[in-house]
């Protein structure tokens, strides 16, 4: 119980339901997996993080088996140049020669996270190191802000001089973008708030702490405060809608509210707490977690009590009752990490 929000015991059934021998399906029709939409490396990389979290918390072999399956998907997705293909059809054929930079960054995030977990088996750690070593030469060429941020989040766990140098390079680029676009009433890295916004301050907290640069920590704190003003209302979290976003000269789109945003915003607050020890960040992270449980604009839970799945968001007409991969991954990651902190008494 958190305030007036009651959480059912964590249920991993839908994770298994969405997963076959290849990996995790991208979409579902209501609670039923939709093979016609295939798989993505994006989802399987992040599902790998969830599987390792489950293995760490519950110590059950079925979760470690999931982690091997998802990591195998990522192994198969990597190209000879160290990048990653993203979309795969149901017949196990990749549909592109190379995926997006965001996909690349999320793979680095997952590989770094899994490699750094003390409970990860040695062979799996070595596989992550191998994939990362092949990927790292591509880091300096990243152009997109969120890809750079995800890369920093992953490189945090890579204890090498090269990783340190890349964090320095990428964070300097993000800082330059912030200085270029930020004004008194718009403390942000670009002229619009779109998707995965919180990964930008999240990455800057990491960089500021790793590099011991106070300016980066200040940018992280300022930008997260700006994001908070836009997304926290009447005591609950309301992410910017994906149908229109929020441009510098406009107003925030109300819908659709996406589960991804609650998770990444919560994790940004937790990183902020780890970096600058602002105790209020822990409560705000829990407020993001509670978005899934009913502390949201509809005052309805996004978790299906029958399946354990997470609905795909909040639309102008109510809850989107589909239960796709990104939704259950986001909820599971947020819930497991924050509940883990609660168990530690933080």
ABEGO torsion letter per residue (X at the ends): XBEABBBBBBBAAAAAAABBAAEBBABBBEABBBAAAEBBAAAAAAAAAAAAAAAAAAGBAAAAAAAAAAAAAAAAABBAAGBBBABBBAAGBBABABBBAAAAAAAAAAAAAAAABAABBAAAAAAAAAAAAAAAAAAAABABAAAAAAAAAAAAABBBAAAAAAAAAAAAAAAAAAAAABBAABBBABABBBBGAAAAAAAAAAAAAAAGBAAAAAAAAAAAAAAAAAABBGGBBBBBBABGEBBAABBBBAOBBBAAAAAAAAAAAAAAAAAAGBAAAAAAAAAAAAAAAGBBAAGBBABBAAAGBBBAEBBAAEBBABBBAAAAAAAAAAAAAAAAAAAAGX
